Amino acid sequence: MVLLGVTDLELNILDTFEDVEYERRTVEVSLVDGLEKLEAEAHVWGNSNDTYLYGDWDSEQWKAAHMQDFVKMTMGFMEELELPESKPRVATYENFFRRSDDPTRS
């Protein structure tokens, strides 16, 4: 996905969301038709030794398994941004899963 016209504020929010796990890098991308190439800022997974980086990735399988939780976590992140002392995304993510794994919470 290529987003055009991203403001500095929006880029800072993306940086905050991606947190320490990703590195923002300038990369060359090709659009779907393959005719046009452009430079873009991308958030790239920082751990190149992560075995999950290699192999096939199925977006439909990911959606079925993870999309609902991802959307909930992202909504929590957005709410956190409004607070005076917001937490980074990783802390929000960890807090979300601690709550959802706790059988005493509904």
Buried (B, 14 or more C-beta within 10 A) or exposed (E): EEEEEEEEEEEEBBBBBBBEBBEEEEEEEEEEEEEEEEEBEBBEEEEEEEEEEEEEEEEEEEEEEEEEEBEEBBEBBEEBBEEEEBBBBBEBBEBBEEEEEEEEEE
